């Protein structure tokens, strides 16, 4: 291995060990990111101490183990079961709502391509009822949602697509989304998750 002023370069005898699995080229570590600067003895563990005892909302006298042991696990199991039933019913309602809108030609779209959207469409079995997802973040445009493959488009696309149902993933932005659609001449029902 040869050493340079700003880092370490792998030699030809180590290419197979240090090669990038994507680019298939030797790795060149430069500056403070070079292995010799941080591994294994220089790893900064300060991040693990960022929450001092004073930041504990329950205070020093709170006994987490005792509280955990005082839980009624049968009641907890019932609560989890009840949540599962409510969640299943909620997902079924959303699925029916979107299927009905799609079958009526209302072209439902989802506004907001974050993790909540991915989770919703995944819970709906892939979200075949929704053809497109829009997001105001230009860095997401032209990309696809993980898991479902829905293309993420800019809100400008909606002027040509003319949806009649827009599902806002964040209820806080429902009114703002409705106003944006109205400015674009789109008269769609906007509902929030």
Secondary structure, 3 states (H helix, E strand, C coil): CEEECCEEECCHHHHHHHCCCCCCCCCEEEHHHCHHHHCCCCCCCHHHHCCCHHHCCCCCCCCHHHHHHCCCHHHHHHHHHHHHHHHHHHHHHHHHHHHHHHHCCCCCEEECCCHHHHHHHHHCCCCCCCCEEECCCCCCCCCECCCCCCEEECHHHHHHHCCCEEEECCHHHHHHHHHHHHHCCCCCEEEEC
